[in-house]
Amino acid sequence: MPLDLHFLVVGKTRERWLEEGLNEYEKRLHRYCRFRRTELAGAREDRSRSAAELMEREGTALLAASTQEHLVLLDVAGRSIDSPGLANVLLRLEEANRRKVCFAVGGAWGFSPGVYAAAADRISLSPMTLNHQMVRLLFTEQLYRAFTILGGEPYHHS
């Protein structure tokens, strides 16, 4: 039974070229897993609310959308892994029979304390701060790359 991967992101994908890239890699991923992407509405900046309040609001929505799933945060403070390392993460999840996995990208303020507490793991794509829109495409491509590594396919050159 293939992994059921849920990619949960805060905010809409705004750029057409990013959406096209996401659609391409999502199509490719369907050979290896069940994959779906959910875009949650981001908390609008409101001068009457603090960043912490807005982050908390997004966190509540994120936790509600990821119930019953093994939650992995994509977070700059997470552990650093390379592409074969991500393949290993997927393999370990499969071996542990963790079939429903949610990879999450927070909003502009990051994740609330409650989301950090609920997470099973945190992974960093880079020590650099990446645009939240571009992270979607970069991570989706890396998921595809990880599955081709597991399959011994020539997409990844090490």
C-alpha atoms as an extended CHARMM CRD file, in Angstrom:
* protein
*
       158  EXT
         1         1  MET       CA              0.0000000000        0.0000000000        0.0000000000  PROA      1               0.0000000000
         2         2  PRO       CA              1.5990000000        3.3000000000       -1.0370000000  PROA      2               0.0000000000
         3         3  LEU       CA              2.1700000000        6.2440000000        1.2690000000  PROA      3               0.0000000000
         4         4  ASP       CA             -0.6310000000        8.7750000000        1.5090000000  PROA      4               0.0000000000
         5         5  LEU       CA              1.1960000000       12.1280000000        1.4790000000  PROA      5               0.0000000000
         6         6  HSD       CA             -0.5670000000       15.3410000000        2.3370000000  PROA      6               0.0000000000
         7         7  PHE       CA              1.2580000000       18.6050000000        1.5770000000  PROA      7               0.0000000000
         8         8  LEU       CA             -0.3080000000       21.2880000000        3.7320000000  PROA      8               0.0000000000
         9         9  VAL       CA              0.6210000000       24.9110000000        3.0720000000  PROA      9               0.0000000000
        10        10  VAL       CA             -0.5760000000       28.2150000000        4.4800000000  PROA      10              0.0000000000
        11        11  GLY       CA             -1.6420000000       30.6830000000        1.8080000000  PROA      11              0.0000000000
        12        12  LYS       CA             -2.4780000000       30.3780000000       -1.8640000000  PROA      12              0.0000000000
        13        13  THR       CA              0.0620000000       29.7230000000       -4.5970000000  PROA      13              0.0000000000
        14        14  ARG       CA              0.0560000000       33.0850000000       -6.3430000000  PROA      14              0.0000000000
        15        15  GLU       CA              2.3880000000       32.7030000000       -9.3110000000  PROA      15              0.0000000000
        16        16  ARG       CA              1.1550000000       30.8380000000      -12.3710000000  PROA      16              0.0000000000
        17        17  TRP       CA              4.6110000000       29.4540000000      -13.1880000000  PROA      17              0.0000000000
        18        18  LEU       CA              4.8720000000       27.9820000000       -9.6700000000  PROA      18              0.0000000000
        19        19  GLU       CA              1.4340000000       26.4010000000      -10.0020000000  PROA      19              0.0000000000
        20        20  GLU       CA              2.4480000000       24.8640000000      -13.3440000000  PROA      20              0.0000000000
        21        21  GLY       CA              5.6150000000       23.4170000000      -11.8000000000  PROA      21              0.0000000000
        22        22  LEU       CA              3.6790000000       22.0670000000       -8.8210000000  PROA      22              0.0000000000
        23        23  ASN       CA              1.1390000000       20.4280000000      -11.1130000000  PROA      23              0.0000000000
        24        24  GLU       CA              3.9270000000       18.7530000000      -13.1110000000  PROA      24              0.0000000000
        25        25  TYR       CA              5.6380000000       17.2290000000      -10.0670000000  PROA      25              0.0000000000
        26        26  GLU       CA              2.3310000000       16.2940000000       -8.4420000000  PROA      26              0.0000000000
        27        27  LYS       CA              1.4320000000       14.3960000000      -11.6160000000  PROA      27              0.0000000000
        28        28  ARG       CA              4.7800000000       12.5720000000      -11.4620000000  PROA      28              0.0000000000
        29        29  LEU       CA              4.3470000000       11.7530000000       -7.7710000000  PROA      29              0.0000000000
        30        30  HSD       CA              1.1310000000        9.8430000000       -8.4110000000  PROA      30              0.0000000000
        31        31  ARG       CA              3.2710000000        6.9770000000       -9.7700000000  PROA      31              0.0000000000
        32        32  TYR       CA              4.7270000000        6.4780000000       -6.2770000000  PROA      32              0.0000000000
        33        33  CYS       CA              2.1840000000        7.5980000000       -3.6920000000  PROA      33              0.0000000000
        34        34  ARG       CA             -1.1930000000        9.1410000000       -3.0870000000  PROA      34              0.0000000000
        35        35  PHE       CA             -0.4520000000       12.8520000000       -3.0150000000  PROA      35              0.0000000000
        36        36  ARG       CA             -2.6300000000       15.8400000000       -2.2940000000  PROA      36              0.0000000000
        37        37  ARG       CA             -1.9020000000       19.4670000000       -1.5900000000  PROA      37              0.0000000000
        38        38  THR       CA             -4.1110000000       21.6220000000        0.6080000000  PROA      38              0.0000000000
        39        39  GLU       CA             -3.7610000000       25.3920000000        0.7090000000  PROA      39              0.0000000000
        40        40  LEU       CA             -5.1170000000       26.9330000000        3.8970000000  PROA      40              0.0000000000
        41        41  ALA       CA             -6.1280000000       30.5670000000        4.0280000000  PROA      41              0.0000000000
        42        42  GLY       CA             -3.3740000000       32.6060000000        5.6290000000  PROA      42              0.0000000000
        43        43  ALA       CA             -4.2010000000       34.9590000000        8.4760000000  PROA      43              0.0000000000
        44        44  ARG       CA             -4.4640000000       38.4400000000        7.0330000000  PROA      44              0.0000000000
        45        45  GLU       CA             -2.2800000000       41.0890000000        8.5590000000  PROA      45              0.0000000000
        46        46  ASP       CA             -4.4370000000       43.0170000000       10.9270000000  PROA      46              0.0000000000
        47        47  ARG       CA             -2.9310000000       45.8980000000       12.8800000000  PROA      47              0.0000000000
        48        48  SER       CA             -5.2560000000       45.1180000000       15.7870000000  PROA      48              0.0000000000
        49        49  ARG       CA             -3.7600000000       41.6040000000       16.1380000000  PROA      49              0.0000000000
        50        50  SER       CA             -0.2160000000       40.6520000000       17.0460000000  PROA      50              0.0000000000
        51        51  ALA       CA              1.9280000000       38.3200000000       14.9500000000  PROA      51              0.0000000000
        52        52  ALA       CA              1.5400000000       35.7360000000       17.7380000000  PROA      52              0.0000000000
        53        53  GLU       CA             -2.2680000000       35.8990000000       17.4770000000  PROA      53              0.0000000000
        54        54  LEU       CA             -2.1340000000       35.5160000000       13.6900000000  PROA      54              0.0000000000
        55        55  MET       CA              0.3180000000       32.6100000000       13.9860000000  PROA      55              0.0000000000
        56        56  GLU       CA             -1.9780000000       30.9630000000       16.5360000000  PROA      56              0.0000000000
        57        57  ARG       CA             -4.9580000000       31.3080000000       14.1830000000  PROA      57              0.0000000000
        58        58  GLU       CA             -2.9970000000       29.6790000000       11.3300000000  PROA      58              0.0000000000
        59        59  GLY       CA             -1.7660000000       26.9780000000       13.7200000000  PROA      59              0.0000000000
        60        60  THR       CA             -5.2900000000       26.0640000000       14.7480000000  PROA      60              0.0000000000
        61        61  ALA       CA             -6.3110000000       25.6860000000       11.0840000000  PROA      61              0.0000000000
        62        62  LEU       CA             -3.2000000000       23.6480000000       10.2910000000  PROA      62              0.0000000000
        63        63  LEU       CA             -3.7630000000       21.2330000000       13.1650000000  PROA      63              0.0000000000
        64        64  ALA       CA             -7.4250000000       20.8080000000       12.2130000000  PROA      64              0.0000000000
        65        65  ALA       CA             -6.4230000000       19.9440000000        8.6270000000  PROA      65              0.0000000000
        66        66  SER       CA             -3.7240000000       17.4440000000        9.6210000000  PROA      66              0.0000000000
        67        67  THR       CA             -5.5610000000       15.2310000000       12.0990000000  PROA      67              0.0000000000
        68        68  GLN       CA             -4.7930000000       11.5080000000       12.0470000000  PROA      68              0.0000000000
        69        69  GLU       CA             -1.5770000000       12.1410000000       10.1210000000  PROA      69              0.0000000000
        70        70  HSD       CA              2.1080000000       11.8680000000       11.0290000000  PROA      70              0.0000000000
        71        71  LEU       CA              3.0030000000       15.5740000000       10.9990000000  PROA      71              0.0000000000
        72        72  VAL       CA              6.4000000000       16.6850000000        9.6220000000  PROA      72              0.0000000000
        73        73  LEU       CA              7.1510000000       20.4000000000        9.5990000000  PROA      73              0.0000000000
        74        74  LEU       CA              9.3100000000       22.0320000000        6.9480000000  PROA      74              0.0000000000
        75        75  ASP       CA             11.1120000000       24.4790000000        9.1940000000  PROA      75              0.0000000000
        76        76  VAL       CA             14.3880000000       26.3820000000        8.9180000000  PROA      76              0.0000000000
        77        77  ALA       CA             15.2630000000       25.1990000000       12.4560000000  PROA      77              0.0000000000
        78        78  GLY       CA             14.5930000000       21.5400000000       11.5870000000  PROA      78              0.0000000000
        79        79  ARG       CA             17.2550000000       18.9250000000       10.9980000000  PROA      79              0.0000000000
        80        80  SER       CA             19.1580000000       19.2700000000        7.7760000000  PROA      80              0.0000000000
        81        81  ILE       CA             18.9580000000       16.3990000000        5.2990000000  PROA      81              0.0000000000
        82        82  ASP       CA             20.0120000000       15.8670000000        1.7020000000  PROA      82              0.0000000000
        83        83  SER       CA             17.9860000000       14.2150000000       -1.0790000000  PROA      83              0.0000000000
        84        84  PRO       CA             19.0180000000       10.6320000000       -0.1770000000  PROA      84              0.0000000000
        85        85  GLY       CA             18.1950000000       11.5620000000        3.4380000000  PROA      85              0.0000000000
        86        86  LEU       CA             14.6480000000       12.4950000000        2.4100000000  PROA      86              0.0000000000
        87        87  ALA       CA             14.3840000000        9.1790000000        0.5630000000  PROA      87              0.0000000000
        88        88  ASN       CA             15.4470000000        7.4870000000        3.7960000000  PROA      88              0.0000000000
        89        89  VAL       CA             12.7850000000        9.4160000000        5.7500000000  PROA      89              0.0000000000
        90        90  LEU       CA             10.1180000000        8.1330000000        3.3370000000  PROA      90              0.0000000000
        91        91  LEU       CA             11.4650000000        4.5810000000        3.5600000000  PROA      91              0.0000000000
        92        92  ARG       CA             11.4890000000        4.6690000000        7.3730000000  PROA      92              0.0000000000
        93        93  LEU       CA              7.9140000000        5.9900000000        7.4420000000  PROA      93              0.0000000000
        94        94  GLU       CA              6.8220000000        3.1880000000        5.1510000000  PROA      94              0.0000000000
        95        95  GLU       CA              8.6640000000        0.5620000000        7.2070000000  PROA      95              0.0000000000
        96        96  ALA       CA              7.0690000000        1.9100000000       10.3990000000  PROA      96              0.0000000000
        97        97  ASN       CA              3.6790000000        1.5860000000        8.6920000000  PROA      97              0.0000000000
        98        98  ARG       CA              3.0900000000        5.3460000000        8.9520000000  PROA      98              0.0000000000
        99        99  ARG       CA              0.9580000000        5.5170000000        5.8340000000  PROA      99              0.0000000000
       100       100  LYS       CA             -0.6750000000        8.9280000000        6.3620000000  PROA      100             0.0000000000
       101       101  VAL       CA              1.9860000000       11.6080000000        6.4450000000  PROA      101             0.0000000000
       102       102  CYS       CA              1.5010000000       15.3640000000        6.3910000000  PROA      102             0.0000000000
       103       103  PHE       CA              4.3550000000       17.6820000000        5.4000000000  PROA      103             0.0000000000
       104       104  ALA       CA              3.5030000000       21.2510000000        6.4090000000  PROA      104             0.0000000000
       105       105  VAL       CA              4.7530000000       24.7230000000        5.4730000000  PROA      105             0.0000000000
       106       106  GLY       CA              3.7160000000       27.5080000000        7.8250000000  PROA      106             0.0000000000
       107       107  GLY       CA              2.7780000000       31.0520000000        7.0490000000  PROA      107             0.0000000000
       108       108  ALA       CA              4.9100000000       34.1870000000        7.1220000000  PROA      108             0.0000000000
       109       109  TRP       CA              5.2400000000       34.0520000000       10.9330000000  PROA      109             0.0000000000
       110       110  GLY       CA              6.1220000000       30.3770000000       11.0940000000  PROA      110             0.0000000000
       111       111  PHE       CA              4.4380000000       27.7630000000       13.2570000000  PROA      111             0.0000000000
       112       112  SER       CA              2.6320000000       28.2810000000       16.5480000000  PROA      112             0.0000000000
       113       113  PRO       CA              3.8900000000       26.5350000000       19.7030000000  PROA      113             0.0000000000
       114       114  GLY       CA              0.9360000000       24.1320000000       19.4660000000  PROA      114             0.0000000000
       115       115  VAL       CA              1.9620000000       23.0300000000       15.9760000000  PROA      115             0.0000000000
       116       116  TYR       CA              5.5500000000       22.4790000000       17.1080000000  PROA      116             0.0000000000
       117       117  ALA       CA              4.2590000000       20.3860000000       20.0120000000  PROA      117             0.0000000000
       118       118  ALA       CA              2.1030000000       18.2290000000       17.7100000000  PROA      118             0.0000000000
       119       119  ALA       CA              4.8260000000       17.5990000000       15.1360000000  PROA      119             0.0000000000
       120       120  ALA       CA              6.5560000000       14.2300000000       14.9450000000  PROA      120             0.0000000000
       121       121  ASP       CA              9.5430000000       15.6520000000       13.0460000000  PROA      121             0.0000000000
       122       122  ARG       CA             11.0100000000       18.8730000000       11.6530000000  PROA      122             0.0000000000
       123       123  ILE       CA             13.0640000000       19.0410000000        8.4600000000  PROA      123             0.0000000000
       124       124  SER       CA             14.9890000000       21.9940000000        7.0760000000  PROA      124             0.0000000000
       125       125  LEU       CA             15.2960000000       22.3960000000        3.3160000000  PROA      125             0.0000000000
       126       126  SER       CA             18.0340000000       24.9960000000        3.7490000000  PROA      126             0.0000000000
       127       127  PRO       CA             19.5740000000       27.1750000000        6.4310000000  PROA      127             0.0000000000
       128       128  MET       CA             18.6090000000       30.1010000000        4.2060000000  PROA      128             0.0000000000
       129       129  THR       CA             15.1790000000       31.6800000000        4.4950000000  PROA      129             0.0000000000
       130       130  LEU       CA             13.2190000000       30.5860000000        1.4290000000  PROA      130             0.0000000000
       131       131  ASN       CA             10.1850000000       32.2370000000       -0.0940000000  PROA      131             0.0000000000
       132       132  HSD       CA              7.0990000000       30.3520000000        1.1220000000  PROA      132             0.0000000000
       133       133  GLN       CA              5.7540000000       30.1900000000       -2.4140000000  PROA      133             0.0000000000
       134       134  MET       CA              8.9390000000       28.6700000000       -3.8260000000  PROA      134             0.0000000000
       135       135  VAL       CA              9.3080000000       26.1560000000       -0.9950000000  PROA      135             0.0000000000
       136       136  ARG       CA              6.2150000000       24.4300000000       -2.3670000000  PROA      136             0.0000000000
       137       137  LEU       CA              7.8300000000       23.7280000000       -5.7180000000  PROA      137             0.0000000000
       138       138  LEU       CA             11.2590000000       22.9090000000       -4.2660000000  PROA      138             0.0000000000
       139       139  PHE       CA              9.8550000000       20.4100000000       -1.7760000000  PROA      139             0.0000000000
       140       140  THR       CA              7.5080000000       18.7600000000       -4.2700000000  PROA      140             0.0000000000
       141       141  GLU       CA             10.4550000000       18.2400000000       -6.6320000000  PROA      141             0.0000000000
       142       142  GLN       CA             12.4890000000       16.8110000000       -3.7340000000  PROA      142             0.0000000000
       143       143  LEU       CA              9.7050000000       14.3470000000       -2.9110000000  PROA      143             0.0000000000
       144       144  TYR       CA              9.7380000000       13.1890000000       -6.5220000000  PROA      144             0.0000000000
       145       145  ARG       CA             13.5320000000       12.9230000000       -6.4280000000  PROA      145             0.0000000000
       146       146  ALA       CA             13.3680000000       10.8860000000       -3.2040000000  PROA      146             0.0000000000
       147       147  PHE       CA             10.9810000000        8.3790000000       -4.7500000000  PROA      147             0.0000000000
       148       148  THR       CA             13.2080000000        7.9990000000       -7.8250000000  PROA      148             0.0000000000
       149       149  ILE       CA             16.1730000000        7.3770000000       -5.5010000000  PROA      149             0.0000000000
       150       150  LEU       CA             14.1900000000        4.6530000000       -3.7230000000  PROA      150             0.0000000000
       151       151  GLY       CA             13.2680000000        3.1590000000       -7.0830000000  PROA      151             0.0000000000
       152       152  GLY       CA             16.8480000000        3.2150000000       -8.3620000000  PROA      152             0.0000000000
       153       153  GLU       CA             15.8130000000        5.4310000000      -11.2540000000  PROA      153             0.0000000000
       154       154  PRO       CA             18.3280000000        7.6750000000      -13.0610000000  PROA      154             0.0000000000
       155       155  TYR       CA             16.6760000000       11.0330000000      -12.2180000000  PROA      155             0.0000000000
       156       156  HSD       CA             19.0270000000       11.6520000000       -9.2650000000  PROA      156             0.0000000000
       157       157  HSD       CA             22.7400000000       11.7990000000      -10.0030000000  PROA      157             0.0000000000
       158       158  SER       CA             24.8940000000       11.3550000000       -6.9130000000  PROA      158             0.0000000000
